[in-house]
Amino acid sequence: MFAQAEHNLEKLNVFVAGSVSNFTYWRYDRFYYDRDHARSGKENFPGFTVKGGANYNLTESHNLFANIGYISRAPFFSGGVFLSAQVSNIVNPDPVNGKIFSAEFGYGFQNRFLNVKLNAYHTKWMDKTMTRGIDVNIDQVSLNMTGVDAIHQGIELDFSTGPLGWLDVTGMFSLGDWRWTGNSTGYFYDSGGQSVQSYGLNTVTGKMEIAHASGAQAADHARMSVDLNGVKVGGSAQTTAALGVKLKPMKGLYLGVDYLLYARNYADWNFNPSDLALNGSKKYESPWKMPSAGVFDISGGYSFRAGGLDASVSANVFNLFNKEYMVDANDGRDHNRETAYGVFYGFGRTGSVKLRISF
């Protein structure tokens, strides 16, 4: 259910909005369960959102704006509600809603030739559920953590200008400070969602074995404290910039070039075998920072009449110089390029051509 109210005055516009929801999770599995036990119980998670904002026009060209919001959302199906959703109906004994608080404040300017928007934002993620796994030869052991927090904050600037009738210029700049905060505690589970007490070499059989605990979060259930305070959030560049130029030399024709910069992109923190400390703790360092990269894109198009219909043809070439750059990775033991794994690269040179006819 969603509701919103808005009020406009001469220079001030304000709004408030909210919603309530309920997520019900259940699982049906005939591959690992017989007919009588295939269906899990139902797990219900109510949630809500509330947000508000205001815009004040100082003059025809200058305005100030602010927004604030809070979200309580259901945990994820896999890892949040079901410990091993691919194979098991075992439910997390302590699932909690994730919470998000966000606020931003900004300034805008616009006239015939220039549009500028500058804003600062602060977002706090609270009680995130996170699962990290590691292969221990005989099985994959996962640490299911709750209470993981993060802060995303920064400043953003974007502008567009058309100083001449045949020239448009656009640009943006974003500087972020995204990091994990605080400590979280997690419990160990095997790939079937069973509580782990310990694992290691059985001196009698000579084989690696997992010993299971008496129950989830019982006194003998192995746990671990993870200190992520200050660790950089990975998987997305925290400094980005772009500059674009579009030329319109004649009616219906345009040619454009764009430059995009990606910097301060960190690998995702992850476990290594030496990190696991049953009933212990681990403090993480910030992960490997991938090299910065800049890519050029070009575009062009022409609008015309064909058979009495409006038509246009356009083309784009992305990553014009076929720049090789990394976009995602898992952090390795030594927090460097040599030990990183699961590295993904951005697309090389690609292109597209489009014909459009309106009738």
C-alpha positions as CSV (number, residue, x, y, z in Angstrom):
1,M,0.0,0.0,0.0
2,F,1.4,3.4,-1.0
3,A,0.3,7.0,-0.3
4,Q,1.7,10.4,-1.2
5,A,0.8,14.0,-0.4
6,E,2.2,17.1,-2.1
7,H,1.7,20.8,-1.4
8,N,2.8,23.7,-3.7
9,L,3.2,27.2,-2.6
10,E,4.6,30.1,-4.6
11,K,8.2,29.2,-4.2
12,L,8.1,26.1,-2.1
13,N,7.1,22.6,-3.0
14,V,7.0,19.8,-0.4
15,F,5.9,16.2,-0.4
16,V,5.7,13.2,1.9
17,A,5.2,9.6,0.9
18,G,5.0,6.2,2.6
19,S,4.3,2.6,2.0
20,V,3.7,-0.6,3.9
21,S,4.3,-4.1,2.6
22,N,4.5,-7.7,3.7
23,F,6.7,-10.4,2.1
24,T,5.9,-14.0,2.6
25,Y,8.6,-16.6,1.8
26,W,8.2,-20.3,1.4
27,R,10.0,-23.1,-0.4
28,Y,8.9,-26.3,-2.1
29,D,11.6,-28.9,-2.9
30,R,10.9,-32.4,-4.3
31,F,14.6,-33.0,-5.2
32,Y,16.0,-33.1,-1.7
33,Y,12.7,-33.8,0.2
34,D,9.9,-36.4,0.1
35,R,6.4,-35.3,-0.6
36,D,5.5,-34.9,3.1
37,H,8.4,-32.6,3.8
38,A,8.8,-30.8,0.5
39,R,7.0,-27.6,1.5
40,S,8.7,-25.3,4.1
41,G,6.8,-23.2,6.6
42,K,5.8,-19.7,5.7
43,E,8.0,-16.8,6.9
44,N,6.4,-13.3,7.0
45,F,8.3,-10.0,7.0
46,P,6.4,-6.7,7.2
47,G,8.2,-3.7,5.9
48,F,7.7,0.0,5.3
49,T,9.1,3.1,3.6
50,V,8.7,6.8,4.6
51,K,10.2,9.7,2.7
52,G,9.9,13.4,2.3
53,G,11.4,16.3,0.4
54,A,11.2,19.9,-0.4
55,N,12.3,22.3,-3.1
56,Y,12.6,26.1,-2.6
57,N,13.0,28.4,-5.6
58,L,15.2,31.3,-4.5
59,T,14.8,33.0,-7.8
60,E,13.9,32.0,-11.3
61,S,17.4,30.6,-11.8
62,H,18.4,29.4,-8.3
63,N,16.8,26.6,-6.2
64,L,17.6,24.5,-3.1
65,F,16.3,21.0,-2.5
66,A,16.4,18.3,0.2
67,N,15.2,14.8,0.5
68,I,15.2,12.3,3.4
69,G,13.9,8.8,3.7
70,Y,13.9,5.5,5.7
71,I,13.3,2.0,4.4
72,S,12.8,-1.2,6.3
73,R,12.8,-4.1,3.8
74,A,12.5,-7.9,4.1
75,P,15.7,-9.9,4.1
76,F,16.7,-11.8,0.9
77,F,15.2,-15.2,0.2
78,S,18.7,-16.9,0.0
79,G,21.0,-16.4,2.9
80,G,18.6,-14.0,4.7
81,V,15.6,-16.3,5.2
82,F,16.7,-19.7,4.0
83,L,20.3,-20.6,4.9
84,S,20.9,-22.7,1.8
85,A,18.0,-21.9,-0.5
86,Q,19.3,-24.1,-3.4
87,V,19.1,-27.3,-1.4
88,S,17.5,-26.9,2.0
89,N,14.3,-25.7,3.8
90,I,16.3,-24.8,6.9
91,V,15.4,-21.3,8.0
92,N,17.8,-18.7,9.4
93,P,16.9,-18.6,13.2
94,D,17.5,-14.8,13.4
95,P,16.4,-13.1,10.1
96,V,16.0,-9.3,10.4
97,N,14.9,-6.6,8.1
98,G,17.5,-4.5,6.4
99,K,17.2,-0.8,7.1
100,I,18.3,2.2,4.9
101,F,18.5,5.8,6.0
102,S,19.2,8.3,3.3
103,A,19.4,12.1,3.1
104,E,20.5,14.6,0.5
105,F,20.8,18.3,0.1
106,G,21.5,20.2,-3.1
107,Y,21.6,23.4,-5.1
108,G,20.4,24.0,-8.7
109,F,21.0,26.7,-11.2
110,Q,19.4,27.1,-14.7
111,N,19.0,29.7,-17.4
112,R,18.9,29.8,-21.2
113,F,22.5,28.6,-21.5
114,L,23.4,26.5,-18.5
115,N,21.9,23.9,-16.2
116,V,23.8,22.9,-13.0
117,K,23.0,20.6,-10.1
118,L,25.2,20.1,-7.1
119,N,24.2,17.7,-4.3
120,A,25.6,16.0,-1.2
121,Y,24.2,12.6,0.0
122,H,24.5,10.4,3.0
123,T,23.1,6.8,3.0
124,K,23.5,4.4,5.9
125,W,22.8,0.7,5.3
126,M,22.0,-1.2,8.6
127,D,21.4,-4.8,9.5
128,K,22.4,-6.2,6.1
129,T,22.5,-9.9,5.8
130,M,25.6,-11.2,4.2
131,T,27.0,-14.7,3.4
132,R,30.5,-15.5,2.6
133,G,31.7,-19.0,1.7
134,I,35.0,-20.9,1.4
135,D,35.9,-24.3,0.1
136,V,37.4,-26.4,2.9
137,N,38.2,-29.5,0.6
138,I,35.3,-31.7,1.9
139,D,32.5,-29.1,1.5
140,Q,31.9,-25.4,1.3
141,V,31.5,-23.7,4.7
142,S,29.6,-20.4,4.8
143,L,29.6,-17.7,7.4
144,N,26.1,-16.2,7.6
145,M,26.4,-12.7,9.1
146,T,23.7,-10.3,10.3
147,G,24.1,-6.7,11.5
148,V,26.4,-5.7,8.7
149,D,26.4,-1.9,8.2
150,A,27.8,0.4,5.5
151,I,27.9,4.1,4.8
152,H,27.7,5.6,1.3
153,Q,28.2,9.3,1.1
154,G,29.6,11.8,-1.3
155,I,29.1,14.8,-3.6
156,E,27.8,14.9,-7.2
157,L,27.8,17.6,-9.8
158,D,26.3,17.5,-13.3
159,F,25.8,20.2,-15.9
160,S,24.6,20.8,-19.4
161,T,25.1,23.9,-21.5
162,G,24.3,25.0,-25.0
163,P,26.3,28.2,-25.5
164,L,25.9,28.0,-29.3
165,G,23.1,26.7,-31.3
166,W,25.2,24.1,-32.9
167,L,27.1,23.0,-29.8
168,D,26.0,21.1,-26.6
169,V,28.3,20.2,-23.7
170,T,27.4,17.9,-20.8
171,G,29.4,16.7,-17.9
172,M,29.3,15.1,-14.4
173,F,31.6,14.4,-11.5
174,S,31.0,12.2,-8.5
175,L,33.2,11.7,-5.5
176,G,32.1,9.0,-3.1
177,D,33.1,7.6,0.3
178,W,31.6,4.1,0.5
179,R,32.8,1.9,3.3
180,W,31.7,-0.9,5.6
181,T,31.4,0.0,9.3
182,G,31.5,-1.8,12.6
183,N,31.7,-5.4,13.6
184,S,29.3,-8.2,12.8
185,T,29.0,-11.8,14.1
186,G,28.2,-14.8,11.9
187,Y,27.6,-18.5,12.3
188,F,29.1,-21.3,10.2
189,Y,27.0,-23.6,8.1
190,D,27.7,-26.3,5.6
191,S,26.4,-26.4,2.1
192,G,23.2,-28.1,3.3
193,G,22.5,-25.4,5.9
194,Q,23.5,-27.6,8.8
195,S,25.1,-25.9,11.8
196,V,28.9,-26.4,12.0
197,Q,30.7,-27.1,15.2
198,S,34.1,-27.8,13.7
199,Y,35.9,-29.3,10.8
200,G,39.3,-30.9,10.3
201,L,41.2,-34.1,10.0
202,N,39.7,-37.1,11.8
203,T,42.7,-38.9,13.3
204,V,40.9,-42.2,13.5
205,T,39.6,-42.3,9.8
206,G,42.4,-40.1,8.4
207,K,39.7,-38.1,6.5
208,M,38.6,-34.5,6.6
209,E,35.3,-34.3,8.4
210,I,32.7,-31.7,9.5
211,A,31.3,-32.0,13.0
212,H,27.8,-30.6,13.3
213,A,26.5,-28.5,16.2
214,S,23.5,-29.4,18.3
215,G,21.5,-26.7,16.7
216,A,21.5,-23.3,15.0
217,Q,23.1,-20.7,17.3
218,A,23.4,-23.3,20.1
219,A,26.3,-23.0,22.5
220,D,28.4,-25.4,20.4
221,H,27.6,-23.7,17.1
222,A,30.9,-22.2,15.7
223,R,30.8,-18.5,15.2
224,M,33.1,-15.7,14.1
225,S,33.4,-12.0,14.6
226,V,34.3,-10.0,11.6
227,D,35.6,-6.4,11.9
228,L,34.9,-4.5,8.6
229,N,35.2,-1.0,10.0
230,G,36.6,1.2,7.4
231,V,36.9,-1.4,4.7
232,K,36.0,0.1,1.3
233,V,32.9,-1.1,-0.5
234,G,33.9,-2.9,-3.7
235,G,32.3,-3.4,-7.1
236,S,31.6,0.2,-8.1
237,A,33.9,3.1,-8.9
238,Q,33.8,5.7,-6.1
239,T,35.1,8.4,-8.3
240,T,33.5,8.9,-11.7
241,A,33.5,11.7,-14.3
242,A,32.2,12.3,-17.7
243,L,32.4,15.0,-20.4
244,G,30.4,15.0,-23.6
245,V,30.4,17.2,-26.7
246,K,27.7,17.2,-29.3
247,L,28.0,19.1,-32.6
248,K,25.0,19.9,-34.8
249,P,26.6,21.2,-38.0
250,M,23.4,21.2,-40.0
251,K,19.7,20.6,-39.5
252,G,19.0,17.0,-38.5
253,L,22.6,15.9,-38.2
254,Y,24.6,15.5,-34.9
255,L,28.0,14.1,-34.1
256,G,29.0,13.4,-30.5
257,V,32.0,12.3,-28.4
258,D,32.0,11.3,-24.7
259,Y,34.8,10.6,-22.3
260,L,34.1,8.5,-19.1
261,L,36.5,8.1,-16.2
262,Y,36.3,5.3,-13.6
263,A,38.5,5.5,-10.6
264,R,38.8,4.2,-7.0
265,N,37.1,1.0,-7.8
266,Y,37.9,-1.6,-5.1
267,A,37.6,-5.4,-5.2
268,D,34.9,-7.0,-3.1
269,W,36.3,-8.3,0.2
270,N,36.2,-12.0,0.6
271,F,37.3,-14.9,2.6
272,N,40.6,-16.8,2.1
273,P,41.2,-20.2,3.8
274,S,43.6,-18.6,6.3
275,D,40.9,-16.1,7.3
276,L,38.5,-18.6,8.9
277,A,38.7,-18.6,12.6
278,L,36.1,-20.8,14.3
279,N,35.0,-19.0,17.5
280,G,37.6,-16.4,16.7
281,S,37.7,-13.0,15.0
282,K,39.2,-11.4,11.9
283,K,39.9,-7.7,11.1
284,Y,39.9,-7.0,7.4
285,E,42.1,-4.5,5.5
286,S,40.7,-2.4,2.6
287,P,40.8,-4.6,-0.5
288,W,42.8,-4.1,-3.7
289,K,42.1,-0.9,-5.6
290,M,41.8,-1.7,-9.3
291,P,43.5,0.6,-11.8
292,S,41.6,3.7,-13.0
293,A,40.4,3.7,-16.6
294,G,39.0,6.2,-19.1
295,V,37.1,5.3,-22.2
296,F,35.8,7.2,-25.3
297,D,32.5,6.8,-27.0
298,I,31.3,8.3,-30.2
299,S,27.9,8.7,-31.7
300,G,26.1,10.3,-34.6
301,G,22.7,10.5,-36.2
302,Y,20.6,12.1,-38.9
303,S,16.9,12.8,-39.1
304,F,15.1,13.0,-42.4
305,R,11.8,12.5,-44.2
306,A,11.2,9.2,-46.1
307,G,8.0,8.6,-48.1
308,G,6.2,11.3,-46.1
309,L,7.3,9.7,-42.8
310,D,9.7,11.0,-40.1
311,A,12.8,8.8,-40.0
312,S,16.2,8.8,-38.4
313,V,19.3,6.7,-38.4
314,S,21.9,6.7,-35.6
315,A,25.1,4.9,-34.7
316,N,27.2,4.4,-31.6
317,V,30.7,3.1,-31.0
318,F,31.4,2.3,-27.3
319,N,35.0,2.1,-26.0
320,L,36.3,3.5,-29.2
321,F,40.0,2.7,-28.5
322,N,39.2,-0.8,-27.2
323,K,40.6,0.1,-23.8
324,E,41.1,-2.9,-21.5
325,Y,39.9,-2.2,-18.0
326,M,38.6,-4.0,-14.9
327,V,35.2,-3.5,-13.4
328,D,34.9,-6.1,-10.7
329,A,37.0,-8.6,-8.7
330,N,37.2,-10.6,-5.5
331,D,40.0,-9.5,-3.1
332,G,42.8,-12.0,-2.6
333,R,45.1,-12.9,0.3
334,D,47.6,-10.1,-0.2
335,H,45.1,-7.4,-1.4
336,N,46.8,-7.0,-4.7
337,R,46.4,-7.8,-8.4
338,E,48.4,-11.0,-8.2
339,T,46.1,-12.6,-5.6
340,A,42.8,-11.2,-6.8
341,Y,40.4,-13.7,-8.5
342,G,37.0,-13.6,-10.2
343,V,38.2,-10.6,-12.2
344,F,35.7,-9.2,-14.7
345,Y,36.7,-6.8,-17.5
346,G,34.6,-4.1,-19.2
347,F,33.4,-4.6,-22.7
348,G,35.8,-4.0,-25.5
349,R,34.9,-2.0,-28.6
350,T,31.2,-2.5,-29.4
351,G,28.8,-0.7,-31.7
352,S,25.2,-0.3,-32.8
353,V,23.2,1.1,-35.6
354,K,19.5,2.0,-35.4
355,L,16.9,3.0,-38.0
356,R,13.7,4.5,-36.7
357,I,10.6,5.3,-38.7
358,S,7.6,7.1,-37.1
359,F,4.1,6.5,-38.5
